[in-house]
């Protein structure tokens, strides 16, 4: 594993490599331009190994979701490269990216995105149905058994709990045997019990089905299920934990929030002093002019006298 845009020291650098699933090289993403530009990703260098569960954490606006969307080809990069399966995603056109996502990448969303008129089984098979491909029934059966959905296949989404709906969404993401799965806040709409259930199944899919999962989350407990957790801030990687725990991730996030707060306070103070100096300068100029005018008026009066 590599991380290269900040001095991050991690034991993950010393773990034996299982091969790279996807890699970002000098990745930059800017929104807007000039003084109003937002630098969402700042020269990010990171790789994700095959057969591992990685969490990406960070406060709102840190760039974690932008990284996932850019890696998945859902958003374009300003510069840099994204290497996946021997190809550079930044050089692909929209049609090529669509085919890549359909065949090689799975997605798990916070809102499930199940089709309400179809059963759980039909929702799971939907990516294959849309592609006109035939299901591998052995793989389907393995997913159903692993995710505990055998008794729910004929149920529609409104007949399933939140945790069951997310398990259906996980099976749908894995049914095409993708090389990589992106999970965007997969437990964001679930209670603590259902969250633990879903996270357990994600980990199980990595350990038992040899899947590769990259999950974006703001939850330190969710990150503790992963094999590795990356912390993002201001478009950069600021920490890389090889064996994350909820306590360690909470401490890292708290430290980052405190740093961000101090930086914001310092910036506000600087802006206040700049505005105060500008006001003082603008106020001093009329005062000087008034004093000069008074002196001229006095001189004129003395001359007239």
C-alpha angles and dihedrals in degrees: 000000000000134000117178119163098077138023096271116164115199141161086225087079089068099048117109111263121244093191129278119280096184135351136196117209120195088332117189128180121180129178115205125351144254120013091346096054118129112211101210096168122025115197094311118191115185140135132201122213126229118255095021137113112229127183124204114204137178144126122283111292093020095121099251096123091042089055092052094046092048094047089050093051092244090119129031124243122236090217141337131062138279113203117200126159092348093306134103110235092199089067096051125101124228095268092051091048091049092053091046093053092045095051107026110024131061126199132207115190134199092237096049093228094215118164106246097211094057132073124246090260093050091049091051092051095042097102090055092044091053091047093048090238129143120245122245096230093197090056091044091052091048092052092046093050094044092050095042095239102128094107093045103052095105094046123102120227094262088058093055132079120242091259092049091049090052090049088054088050090051091051089048090052092051100040093090091052092240122199090227137018124204117201116194110201090319094180097040094108097039135092120243095266095049090043092056090048094051094044090050090054092048090053090046091052089056096045099040105024096036093235125161114226131184111189128191113208142153091204118099091200091054090049090053089069090062128090090229136013128202122198118212128199131165091354094305137097108250100172138019116194118191096193106025123198126189091245094049093048092047090052092049092049092046091051091049093049091050090050091049091048092051091048091049092049091048091049092049091048091050092049090049092053092046091052091045092051091048091050092048091050093048091046094047094055097061090043091055090047091050092050091049091049091051091051092051091049092050092048091050091051092050091049091050091050 
